[in-house]
Amino acid sequence: MNETRKFSPGRRKLLIAGGGVAALGIFGAASWGQLTNYRASWIERVVRENLPGIDLDPASLQTFVKDMLASERMQRREVKVTVFADRFVPWLPAHIAKARHGLEGLERYVLTEYLIGSNFFRIPDPKRETIVYSGMIVACRNPFTYSSPPTVSRA
């Protein structure tokens, strides 16, 4: 038998496509944790990168991340897209002004909420003490929203 076996182009394409799908599957499985937690890791990264040399309490930082994820602002679609772009397509905010401004404002918001909700401003030297987040602070409380109306006594 002097038959020469030829490798068919259809079979080659099938094997290449199968290899590509397998590689994507492995990559997808490996990065699924990153995709599902990308906003949480982004929030933590923003705080840590903006407070270098500061000791942050890990447990309270995770509480802050959960509080931020539950906040109304972080639930907006444009915020999710902005964080996703910064995390997975970092060249986008670097080259598109609207994305860059949105990202800068969001980073300022995250850092401000952390600093105000922590002991950062209540201790003499933040570099010498651990910064502990204790909860979101409501800056301007409306007494008619959060408590019963004041009683008026007529004497």
Backbone bond lengths (Angstrom), bond angles and torsions (degrees), N, CA, C in turn:
res aa  C-N    CA-C-N  psi(-1)  N-CA   C-N-CA  omega(-1)  CA-C   N-CA-C  phi
1 M - - - 1.438 - - 1.522 109.26 -
2 N 1.232 113.80 113.99 1.432 120.91 -177.79 1.528 110.48 -108.19
3 E 1.300 114.39 33.75 1.461 119.94 -176.98 1.523 110.36 -78.07
4 T 1.271 116.21 131.88 1.455 120.33 176.39 1.512 107.68 -97.60
5 R 1.313 114.52 124.37 1.465 118.26 179.01 1.513 108.92 -85.77
6 K 1.290 113.90 125.43 1.445 118.98 178.31 1.514 108.80 -102.35
7 F 1.281 114.33 143.03 1.457 120.66 178.14 1.520 106.55 -85.57
8 S 1.313 116.98 115.92 1.468 119.20 -175.01 1.530 110.93 -74.24
9 P 1.332 116.69 142.02 1.462 120.42 178.88 1.527 112.06 -60.10
10 G 1.315 117.40 -33.62 1.462 120.87 178.98 1.521 111.42 -64.57
11 R 1.314 115.40 -42.50 1.466 120.16 179.03 1.530 110.66 -67.08
12 R 1.320 115.87 -40.27 1.463 120.88 178.33 1.534 110.10 -60.11
13 K 1.322 116.68 -46.93 1.469 120.92 179.51 1.525 110.70 -61.61
14 L 1.326 115.46 -39.59 1.464 119.63 179.73 1.522 110.60 -64.11
15 L 1.331 117.71 -43.35 1.461 121.01 179.92 1.540 111.24 -67.13
16 I 1.330 117.01 -40.06 1.467 120.37 178.33 1.519 110.09 -64.78
17 A 1.328 115.75 -45.46 1.468 119.34 179.43 1.525 110.79 -63.31
18 G 1.326 116.42 -41.23 1.465 120.22 178.66 1.519 111.75 -63.17
19 G 1.335 116.13 -40.97 1.471 120.38 176.91 1.517 111.37 -64.47
20 G 1.332 116.30 -39.79 1.464 120.48 177.63 1.515 112.08 -64.46
21 V 1.315 115.97 -42.57 1.466 120.27 178.70 1.524 110.17 -64.54
22 A 1.337 116.53 -41.55 1.473 119.84 178.89 1.532 110.51 -63.14
23 A 1.339 116.78 -42.80 1.472 120.12 179.36 1.524 110.69 -63.81
24 L 1.329 116.18 -43.01 1.471 119.40 177.67 1.528 111.16 -63.58
25 G 1.320 115.93 -38.24 1.463 119.69 178.46 1.517 112.00 -63.10
26 I 1.315 116.01 -43.66 1.474 120.32 178.79 1.523 109.75 -65.17
27 F 1.344 116.80 -45.49 1.464 120.83 178.89 1.529 109.92 -62.64
28 G 1.315 116.43 -42.98 1.469 120.39 -179.55 1.518 112.15 -62.89
29 A 1.323 116.60 -43.01 1.458 119.82 179.17 1.520 110.82 -65.26
30 A 1.332 116.12 -39.11 1.464 119.97 -178.98 1.517 111.53 -69.09
31 S 1.320 117.01 -32.74 1.466 119.00 -175.95 1.528 113.00 -101.39
32 W 1.327 119.10 4.01 1.459 120.55 -179.15 1.528 111.48 -59.66
33 G 1.330 116.56 -40.67 1.461 119.97 177.23 1.512 111.40 -60.65
34 Q 1.325 116.81 -39.56 1.461 120.22 177.99 1.520 110.59 -66.64
35 L 1.322 117.47 -40.93 1.460 120.20 -178.75 1.520 111.90 -67.04
36 T 1.322 117.31 -39.74 1.451 119.37 -177.78 1.526 111.82 -75.55
37 N 1.307 117.11 -25.51 1.468 120.56 -177.78 1.525 112.80 -114.62
38 Y 1.324 117.70 20.86 1.463 118.86 -173.44 1.522 112.36 -64.24
39 R 1.337 118.43 -34.91 1.462 118.77 179.47 1.519 110.70 -71.03
40 A 1.323 117.73 -38.67 1.470 120.98 178.73 1.525 110.58 -63.78
41 S 1.322 117.32 -45.76 1.463 119.38 -179.76 1.524 110.67 -68.62
42 W 1.340 117.66 -31.67 1.464 120.65 177.81 1.529 110.47 -65.44
43 I 1.340 117.05 -44.99 1.467 121.31 179.89 1.524 110.12 -60.56
44 E 1.311 116.99 -47.45 1.468 120.50 179.43 1.526 110.96 -61.70
45 R 1.321 117.10 -41.45 1.466 121.04 179.89 1.527 111.18 -63.18
46 V 1.333 117.14 -41.17 1.474 120.95 179.40 1.529 109.90 -60.30
47 V 1.325 117.01 -45.78 1.470 120.37 -179.18 1.529 110.19 -64.94
48 R 1.314 117.12 -49.31 1.471 120.30 -176.58 1.538 112.08 -64.70
49 E 1.333 117.65 -41.43 1.468 119.82 -178.58 1.529 112.36 -68.87
50 N 1.328 117.11 -29.10 1.459 119.88 -178.85 1.522 113.24 -89.00
51 L 1.316 117.46 -6.87 1.462 121.78 178.14 1.531 110.18 -127.06
52 P 1.329 117.15 58.95 1.469 118.56 -178.80 1.526 110.64 -68.27
53 G 1.308 115.29 142.60 1.463 120.38 178.62 1.516 113.75 78.27
54 I 1.326 117.02 5.06 1.460 121.57 179.92 1.532 107.50 -104.77
55 D 1.340 116.30 132.16 1.459 121.53 178.57 1.523 108.49 -82.09
56 L 1.340 116.73 116.68 1.460 122.47 -178.93 1.519 109.81 -106.34
57 D 1.317 116.44 131.82 1.460 121.30 177.17 1.534 108.41 -65.83
58 P 1.338 118.22 117.57 1.469 120.60 -174.73 1.533 113.82 -62.21
59 A 1.320 117.76 -41.59 1.466 120.19 -177.49 1.527 110.89 -66.13
60 S 1.320 116.67 -44.39 1.459 118.15 -178.97 1.535 111.39 -72.54
61 L 1.330 117.43 -26.90 1.459 119.91 175.06 1.530 109.84 -65.49
62 Q 1.328 116.83 -39.20 1.467 119.88 177.17 1.528 111.17 -66.76
63 T 1.334 116.67 -34.83 1.474 120.20 174.80 1.515 109.54 -62.92
64 F 1.332 116.90 -42.27 1.457 121.09 178.05 1.530 110.55 -61.05
65 V 1.319 117.31 -44.74 1.458 121.09 179.71 1.525 109.79 -58.23
66 K 1.331 117.26 -44.63 1.473 120.82 178.78 1.520 111.23 -63.78
67 D 1.338 116.94 -41.76 1.468 120.29 177.67 1.524 110.92 -61.81
68 M 1.318 116.29 -42.37 1.464 119.78 -179.69 1.520 111.49 -66.14
69 L 1.319 116.73 -42.92 1.461 119.82 179.45 1.523 111.63 -62.17
70 A 1.325 116.48 -30.60 1.464 120.95 179.91 1.531 112.56 -84.09
71 S 1.340 116.93 -11.67 1.461 119.25 -177.06 1.525 110.85 -68.49
72 E 1.302 114.99 151.77 1.461 121.19 -178.04 1.532 111.79 -59.52
73 R 1.303 116.63 -42.09 1.467 120.42 -176.98 1.526 111.77 -62.21
74 M 1.321 117.33 -40.45 1.461 120.81 -177.82 1.525 112.75 -73.71
75 Q 1.341 117.34 -10.79 1.459 121.39 178.99 1.526 112.45 -86.47
76 R 1.324 117.01 -12.99 1.471 120.65 -178.40 1.529 110.85 -65.71
77 R 1.309 114.90 142.42 1.465 120.61 -178.61 1.530 111.70 -60.50
78 E 1.342 117.18 -43.15 1.468 119.01 -178.15 1.526 111.80 -65.56
79 V 1.334 116.85 -29.78 1.466 120.43 176.78 1.528 109.72 -70.69
80 K 1.304 116.85 -42.85 1.461 120.37 178.19 1.528 110.58 -61.38
81 V 1.330 116.58 -41.55 1.468 120.60 179.12 1.527 110.22 -66.04
82 T 1.330 117.04 -41.10 1.467 121.13 179.87 1.518 110.88 -62.26
83 V 1.323 116.86 -46.42 1.465 120.94 179.75 1.525 110.04 -64.82
84 F 1.325 116.77 -42.22 1.462 120.58 178.87 1.525 110.38 -60.15
85 A 1.338 115.97 -44.95 1.465 120.09 -179.64 1.524 110.66 -62.56
86 D 1.329 117.25 -43.46 1.469 119.44 -179.86 1.520 111.02 -64.70
87 R 1.300 116.40 -35.96 1.462 120.90 -176.10 1.525 112.83 -77.75
88 F 1.352 116.74 -41.73 1.459 119.93 -171.39 1.534 114.92 -114.75
89 V 1.328 117.53 -16.08 1.468 121.60 178.44 1.524 107.69 -134.05
90 P 1.341 118.11 63.42 1.466 120.89 -171.36 1.523 115.07 -61.48
91 W 1.312 118.91 -21.03 1.463 120.08 178.94 1.522 111.62 -70.70
92 L 1.347 117.55 -23.09 1.465 120.50 -177.27 1.531 112.60 -62.20
93 P 1.355 119.73 -55.56 1.471 118.49 178.20 1.533 112.69 -63.86
94 A 1.314 117.19 -25.88 1.461 119.97 179.93 1.527 111.95 -70.69
95 H 1.332 117.44 -24.68 1.460 120.83 -175.46 1.528 114.53 -112.77
96 I 1.318 117.61 -11.36 1.471 120.17 -178.95 1.525 108.07 -118.77
97 A 1.323 115.92 116.36 1.470 121.91 -173.05 1.525 112.45 -59.11
98 K 1.321 117.88 -42.46 1.470 120.20 -178.29 1.532 110.94 -62.61
99 A 1.306 116.43 -42.15 1.474 120.54 177.83 1.521 110.53 -65.88
100 R 1.330 116.83 -40.88 1.472 121.23 -179.68 1.528 110.73 -63.69
101 H 1.333 117.17 -45.00 1.468 120.52 179.86 1.528 110.89 -65.54
102 G 1.321 116.81 -40.27 1.459 120.09 177.10 1.511 111.91 -62.92
103 L 1.312 115.97 -40.88 1.461 121.42 179.67 1.525 111.13 -67.01
104 E 1.331 117.16 -43.94 1.468 120.66 178.90 1.524 110.98 -61.74
105 G 1.321 117.06 -42.97 1.469 120.58 178.52 1.515 111.76 -64.20
106 L 1.321 116.98 -39.28 1.458 121.29 179.13 1.523 111.16 -67.73
107 E 1.328 117.15 -41.21 1.461 120.27 177.06 1.528 110.54 -63.01
108 R 1.334 117.17 -41.87 1.470 120.84 177.67 1.525 110.68 -61.01
109 Y 1.319 116.28 -42.67 1.465 121.44 179.24 1.530 110.64 -60.67
110 V 1.323 117.53 -48.83 1.467 122.00 -178.89 1.524 110.56 -61.11
111 L 1.315 116.86 -48.31 1.458 120.07 -177.86 1.532 111.34 -65.87
112 T 1.326 117.45 -41.33 1.470 120.96 179.05 1.521 111.00 -61.52
113 E 1.321 116.82 -45.01 1.474 120.22 179.81 1.527 110.84 -62.36
114 Y 1.332 116.70 -38.67 1.459 119.11 179.07 1.529 110.66 -66.59
115 L 1.316 116.54 -48.24 1.467 120.25 -177.05 1.526 111.57 -63.39
116 I 1.316 117.62 -43.36 1.466 120.87 -178.54 1.531 111.00 -69.38
117 G 1.328 116.81 -35.55 1.462 120.63 -178.92 1.513 114.57 -83.20
118 S 1.329 116.74 -1.26 1.465 120.42 -178.90 1.526 109.93 -112.54
119 N 1.311 115.39 -176.99 1.464 121.01 178.47 1.524 112.18 -87.75
120 F 1.317 118.27 12.07 1.460 122.84 -174.92 1.530 112.84 -53.20
121 F 1.324 117.67 -44.50 1.463 121.16 -177.28 1.532 113.06 -90.10
122 R 1.322 117.04 -3.59 1.464 120.37 -177.27 1.523 113.49 -104.42
123 I 1.307 117.13 3.95 1.456 119.98 177.77 1.530 109.04 -117.43
124 P 1.341 117.22 153.26 1.465 119.72 -176.21 1.539 114.33 -63.94
125 D 1.347 117.55 -42.49 1.454 120.39 -176.87 1.534 109.73 -140.11
126 P 1.330 117.33 102.74 1.473 120.20 -177.80 1.528 114.22 -60.89
127 K 1.326 117.70 -19.81 1.465 119.23 179.13 1.525 112.30 -79.76
128 R 1.327 117.15 -11.52 1.465 120.42 -178.32 1.520 113.36 -105.61
129 E 1.324 116.85 -8.84 1.464 120.49 -179.42 1.521 109.66 -129.88
130 T 1.320 115.31 157.11 1.460 120.77 176.50 1.522 109.30 -74.63
131 I 1.319 115.44 134.59 1.460 120.66 177.46 1.524 107.93 -87.58
132 V 1.327 114.77 125.96 1.458 121.31 -177.27 1.527 108.55 -120.85
133 Y 1.308 115.26 125.39 1.462 121.64 176.46 1.520 107.91 -83.89
134 S 1.332 116.52 130.06 1.470 119.12 -177.86 1.517 113.21 -113.75
135 G 1.301 118.73 -8.63 1.463 120.72 176.41 1.515 111.57 141.85
136 M 1.324 113.89 160.22 1.459 119.21 -179.62 1.522 109.61 -68.47
137 I 1.310 115.37 138.77 1.457 122.26 -179.42 1.526 108.60 -102.73
138 V 1.302 115.67 129.57 1.455 119.96 175.10 1.517 106.12 -86.24
139 A 1.320 115.74 113.94 1.468 120.25 -173.23 1.520 112.69 -70.30
140 C 1.283 117.49 -38.49 1.454 120.40 -174.88 1.523 108.56 -135.12
141 R 1.301 116.66 97.56 1.461 119.93 -177.94 1.511 110.99 -85.17
142 N 1.284 115.15 135.06 1.449 121.73 175.55 1.526 106.90 -91.96
143 P 1.323 118.64 112.92 1.465 120.07 -175.46 1.523 112.87 -63.76
144 F 1.312 118.39 -22.28 1.465 120.91 -179.98 1.516 111.84 -80.73
145 T 1.314 116.76 -17.44 1.456 121.33 179.55 1.518 111.74 -89.65
146 Y 1.331 116.80 -38.09 1.455 120.59 -171.05 1.530 115.35 -103.03
147 S 1.288 118.88 -7.95 1.467 119.00 -179.73 1.520 108.93 -144.24
148 S 1.305 114.09 170.33 1.452 117.99 177.84 1.518 109.16 -72.95
149 P 1.333 117.37 154.56 1.460 119.69 -177.61 1.523 110.74 -63.48
150 P 1.316 116.54 150.24 1.474 119.80 -179.49 1.522 110.48 -64.15
151 T 1.315 114.13 144.85 1.456 118.82 177.90 1.501 109.22 -90.13
152 V 1.294 115.36 142.82 1.462 120.63 179.78 1.536 106.96 -109.70
153 S 1.304 115.00 122.38 1.464 117.93 178.84 1.524 108.87 -96.56
154 R 1.276 115.54 135.24 1.464 120.64 178.26 1.505 107.83 -110.27
155 A 1.265 114.58 108.87 1.457 119.06 -177.65 1.494 112.80 -101.77
